[in-house]
Amino acid sequence: MMGRAPGLRFQEQDTSGTGPDGLATEPAMRHRPLLFASLLALLAGTAAPAQAGSRLAPAGLRDAAPQLVLPWFNGVFRNIGQNIACLSDPPIVEVRTQAYAGYTLRPPNRTPAVGEVFYAHLVVSHPGNPCAGSAVGIEMLLPPGVAPAASAANPAFCFARTPPNPNRPFHQLWNLGNDPGYGCPQVFPQGLEGLRIAAPNGGIGGGAWGMARGVWLELLIPLQASQAQFGNQEIRFRVNPDIGVVGYPGVPLFVNSDVLFRHSMEGNQLTLDICTVTPIPNGC
């Protein structure tokens, strides 16, 4: 049974409208230029490329005695958008955001079964350094016969990784589900093209996820298939870091119809890919 993540704490929130470690929250939209100047100062640094690994997940993603560590079957990293590096002269063109999608297998490489709850995840990095940061809108596009399956037993999870700042000389993992400015959605209404994955407490505004250079985001969404999937359709995410800029990281979905491999999530352990980005953040 998957539980929420009670063991990860956040720094106290002030009244300026910024969330953990400078992640922007909705009230600060009235003072957007000042907010993002502060955000970029706090988030100075660069992100390392994601690596494959199977480190133990944070406390909220594991039971006391997990039976199975679920590996991820991931798609490719996709570049999404460009920006001019802040204050660069001559202008330096950068990749704004990158993202990939994946879903859990059962060890060693068994695909999910029809009727079985499994998890999809989206991992987003922000290597670019636009002066105003990014307000990232996210939607999930599912094949026919696949639907979200969030419940008290199998909730969605939302985590961020932030770089060092003048007050903290190390990378930090944040459980956004515990953050009053963000939260983690458990319902997914219809959006422009798919199901919205919006910060229920507002985020940077309108449910968008605030990011700047060096920030990583990982969202884990429980799914369930009512029919077999043969890899000819994908789980896709719509990632929108700026006006008119959209990317679609995806992964082919395979779901078998063999009841032999059905199993509840009891005792299963999820891992975070952002906990394999070096240097390993505090909290992993």
Stockholm file with secondary structure:
# STOCKHOLM 1.0

chainA/1-284         MMGRAPGLRFQEQDTSGTGPDGLATEPAMRHRPLLFASLLALLAGTAAPAQAGSRLAPAGLRDAAPQLVLPWFNGVFRNIGQNIACLSDPPIVEVRTQAYAGYTLRPPNRTPAVGEVFYAHLVVSHPGNPCAGSAVGIEMLLPPGVAPAASAANPAFCFARTPPNPNRPFHQLWNLGNDPGYGCPQVFPQGLEGLRIAAPNGGIGGGAWGMARGVWLELLIPLQASQAQFGNQEIRFRVNPDIGVVGYPGVPLFVNSDVLFRHSMEGNQLTLDICTVTPIPNGC
#=GR chainA/1-284 SS CCCCCTTCCCCCCCTTSBCGGGCBCGGGGGGHHHHHHHHHHHTCSCCCCCCCCCCCCCGGGCCSSCSEECCEEECCCEEEEEEECTTCSSCCEEEEEEEEEEEECBTTTBCCBTTCEEEEEEEEECCCCCTTCEEEEEEEECCTTEEECCCSSSCCEEEEEECCBTTBCSCEEEEGGGCTTSCCCSCCCBCSSSEECCCTTCTTTTTCEEECTTCEEEEEEEEEESSCEEEEEEEEEEEEEETTEEECCEEEEEEBCCGGGCCCSTTEECCCGGGSSSSCCBTC
#=GC SS_cons         CCCCCTTCCCCCCCTTSBCGGGCBCGGGGGGHHHHHHHHHHHTCSCCCCCCCCCCCCCGGGCCSSCSEECCEEECCCEEEEEEECTTCSSCCEEEEEEEEEEEECBTTTBCCBTTCEEEEEEEEECCCCCTTCEEEEEEEECCTTEEECCCSSSCCEEEEEECCBTTBCSCEEEEGGGCTTSCCCSCCCBCSSSEECCCTTCTTTTTCEEECTTCEEEEEEEEEESSCEEEEEEEEEEEEEETTEEECCEEEEEEBCCGGGCCCSTTEECCCGGGSSSSCCBTC
//
